Amino acid sequence: MLLILGVLLVVVSVAAAALLIAYNSGGTTETVSLFGWNIGDVNLMQAFIAGIVVGLVFLFGISMIMRAGRRNRLNRARYKEARQQARSAAAERDELAGQLQEEHHGQMTGTVDTGPRHAVPADHPVDQPTTNIRPGQSPSR
């Protein structure tokens, strides 16, 4: 949006400057006409100030174009960083999925020993499962 508006301001100011230069007769007063309509007479000071205004509009249009370019560059950098983060997250996810699949495949074949999943006291018999349900208690309580 800024780019379009900036280009529009630059084009309008260049056209206005070209018309001011092209229709300057060199006299002390000029008749300003737009599309065949006489708008009014201006003296040299008014024409000079109009030229300054046209120049300022041109500079404002250029600054809008530059801001749009800077914003576009920053957005591209942010998108590039987000894509890199997404790629690294996907690679990490795939690596973890591969490890999980290897563990699952190893448990199915019995070749991978993952170790105990919880601490077992030294005096506890190995063949008896560790649980916090005491004898006589129901597991549904």
N, C-alpha and C positions, 0 to 999 in steps of 0.2 A: 504494500500500500504506500509506504514512504517512497519507494523507488518510483512508482508511477506518478505520484504527486510531485516529486522533485523534478522528474523529466518534464512534466507538464509546465511547471514554473519556469524552467530553463528555456523551453521552447517559446513560451509566451513572452518572456523578457527579451530574448534574442529577436523575436519578430517585432516587438515594440521598438527596440533600439534601431533595427534596420529601417522601420518606417519613419522614425524620428530623423534619422540621417538622410534618408532618401528624399523626404519632402521638405527639407530645410532650404529655404530660399535665401537665407543670409540677412534678412531684414531685422529690424528691431522688434517686430511683432510677427507672430505666426498664427494662422487660423488652423485650429485643430478640427479635423473632420474624420468621421468614422463611418464607413460604409455609405458615403454620400451625404451624411448629416453633419452640418457644421455645429460643433460642440461649443466652441468659443475661441477667443483670441488670447494668446499667452505672450508675455514678454520674455526677454532673454533669461531673467532670473527664474521665472516659473519653468521654462524649458530646462534650465540647468538642474533645478530641484527634481523635475520629472525624470531626468537622466539618472540622478542619484538614486531615486526610488527604483527605477528599472534595474540599476546595478545591484541594489540591495536584494531585490527579488531574485535576481540571477544567483547571487551568492547564497541566499537562503535555499534555493533549489539545489545547488551543488552540495550544500551541507546535508540536505535531506538524502541525496543520493549516496553520499559517503556514509551516513549513519545506517542506511539500509544495507550497504555492503558490509559494514562492520558487524551488524547484527546477524547477517546471513553467515558470515565467517564464524562467529561465535556459536551459532546454532549448529553448523556443520561439525565443529569441534566437539560440541556436547553429544551430538548424535554418534559421532565416531567413537567417542569414549564409551557411550552406552552400548554400542554394538560390540566393542571389545570386551566389556564386562559380561555381556550376555554370552559371548563365545567362550570366555574362560569359565563361567558358571556352567555352561552346557558341557564343557570338557570335564570339569570336576564331577558333575552329575554322572556322566558316562563312565568315568573312572570308578566312582563309588558303586555304580550299578554293576560294573564288571567284577569288582571285589566281592560284592554281595552274591553275585551269581557263582563265583568261584567257591565261596564259603558254602553256599547251598549245595553245589555239586559235590564238594568235598565231604560234607556231612552225609549226603546220600550214599556215597561210595565208602565212607568211613576212613578216608585217608587224611583228612585235615583234623588236627586236634586243636580246638579253640580254647581249651582250658575250662576251669569251673566258672560258672556264671555268677556264683555267690560264694561268700566265705563259709567254709565248713570248719567247725571246731575240731581240734586234733583228737579229742576223746570220742567223737561221734563215729559210729560205725559207717563204713563207706556204702554198704549195700542198702542202708535204710535212708529213705528220702528225708531231706531237711524241710520241715514245715512248721508253721506256728499253730497248727491245729493239734490240740492235746487229745489223748485217747479218751473216748467217750463223748467228745464234742462233735456236733454236726458241722460240716463245711458250709452249710447254707445259712448259718447264723450270722 
